[in-house]
């Protein structure tokens, strides 16, 4: 399959070996994701959360009372991956899972008071990580836009 290559002049040194580790976007993304989750870990552990559980709570703090499938869509996770995370959050008392009355095939997830109470603490977590990044909010927004475009391009490709 042929690929369009950007013909603009490069601002950095030319690519000498495309298979060098340092030339791999996939590795840079992998390493950045690993470091990012590692920076969250100690603060989330104090809250009694794992990083995937934190992501689920972010969705619920945005919109409470959504279905498992909607959480999965937002986080790009299948139900087989998501269900154990939801069960652990329910066991910890942060949310409840109930069948929808309108359609019993759907499971609706709702925050408990304990789950809602974690939101203020999570704000401090984000602020701490932002300090570690040493980036301005506009820089973070621009990077997030670039990454969302990358995700969209890769999703469209396969």
C-alpha positions in Angstrom: 0.0 0.0 0.0 1.4 3.4 -1.0 1.4 6.2 1.5 1.5 10.0 0.9 4.7 11.5 2.3 4.9 15.1 3.4 7.1 16.9 0.9 7.8 19.9 3.2 11.4 20.3 4.2 12.2 18.8 7.6 13.2 21.0 10.4 15.3 18.3 12.0 18.1 16.1 10.8 17.1 13.8 7.9 16.0 10.3 8.7 19.0 8.1 8.2 17.6 4.7 9.3 13.8 4.4 9.6 14.2 1.3 11.9 16.2 3.0 14.6 14.3 3.0 17.9 14.7 6.7 18.2 13.0 7.2 14.9 9.8 5.3 15.9 6.7 7.3 16.7 5.2 4.2 18.1 7.9 3.9 20.7 7.8 7.6 21.6 4.0 7.2 22.2 4.5 4.0 24.2 7.1 5.5 26.4 5.1 8.7 26.9 2.0 6.8 27.8 4.0 4.6 30.3 5.5 7.7 31.9 2.1 9.5 32.1 0.4 6.6 33.8 3.4 6.2 36.1 3.1 9.9 37.1 -0.6 9.3 38.1 0.0 6.1 40.0 1.0 7.3 43.5 -1.8 9.9 43.7 -4.4 7.5 42.4 -3.2 4.8 44.8 -3.9 7.2 47.7 -7.4 7.6 46.3 -7.8 3.8 46.1 -7.9 3.8 42.3 -6.0 2.3 39.4 -5.5 4.3 36.2 -8.3 2.5 34.2 -10.6 3.0 37.2 -9.8 6.7 37.1 -10.6 6.9 33.4 -14.0 5.3 34.1 -14.7 7.9 36.8 -13.7 10.7 34.5 -16.4 9.6 32.1 -19.0 9.3 34.9 -18.1 12.7 36.4 -18.8 14.1 33.0 -22.1 12.2 32.5 -23.4 10.1 35.3 -25.9 7.3 34.6 -24.5 6.1 31.3 -24.4 2.5 29.9 -21.5 0.2 30.0 -21.4 0.4 26.2 -21.2 4.2 26.3 -18.3 4.1 28.7 -16.6 1.5 26.5 -17.1 3.7 23.4 -15.7 6.8 25.2 -12.6 4.9 26.5 -12.2 2.7 23.4 -12.5 -0.4 25.5 -14.5 -3.6 25.0 -16.9 -4.8 27.6 -14.6 -7.8 28.5 -11.9 -5.3 29.5 -14.3 -2.8 31.1 -16.5 -5.2 33.2 -13.8 -6.2 35.7 -12.9 -2.5 36.2 -16.5 -1.7 36.8 -16.9 -4.6 39.3 -13.9 -3.4 41.3 -15.3 0.1 41.4 -18.6 -1.2 42.5 -17.0 -3.4 45.2 -15.1 -0.3 46.5 -18.4 1.6 46.7 -17.7 4.2 44.0 -20.6 3.2 41.7 -23.6 1.0 41.2 -24.5 -1.1 38.2 -28.2 -1.6 37.4 -30.1 -3.0 34.5 -32.0 -0.3 32.6 -35.8 -0.5 33.1 -36.4 0.6 29.5 -34.1 -2.2 28.1 -32.8 -4.8 30.5 -30.0 -5.8 28.0 -28.3 -2.5 28.9 -26.5 -2.0 32.2 -26.5 1.6 33.5 -23.6 2.8 35.7 -24.2 5.5 38.3 -21.9 7.1 40.8 -22.5 6.8 44.5 -21.9 9.7 46.9 -18.5 8.2 47.6 -17.7 8.2 43.9 -18.9 11.7 43.4 -16.8 12.8 46.4 -13.6 11.7 44.6 -14.0 14.4 42.0 -12.4 17.2 44.1 -9.4 15.0 44.9 -9.1 14.2 41.2 -8.8 17.9 40.3 -5.7 18.1 42.5 -4.3 15.0 40.8 -4.6 16.6 37.4 -3.0 19.8 38.7 -0.1 17.8 40.0 0.4 16.0 36.7 0.2 19.3 34.8 3.1 20.7 37.0 5.1 17.6 36.1 4.5 18.1 32.4 5.9 21.6 32.5 3.6 22.6 29.7 1.0 25.3 29.4 -2.7 24.5 29.1 -2.7 25.7 25.4 0.3 23.4 24.7 -1.5 20.4 26.3 -4.6 21.2 24.3 -2.6 21.3 21.0 -0.9 18.0 21.8 -4.2 16.4 22.7 -5.7 17.7 19.3 -2.7 16.2 17.5 -3.1 12.9 19.3 -6.9 12.8 18.7 -6.2 13.4 14.9 -3.6 10.5 15.1 -6.2 8.3 16.8 -8.8 9.2 14.1 -6.4 8.5 11.3 -5.4 5.1 12.7 -9.0 4.2 13.4 -10.0 5.0 9.8 -7.1 3.0 8.5 -8.2 -0.2 10.2 
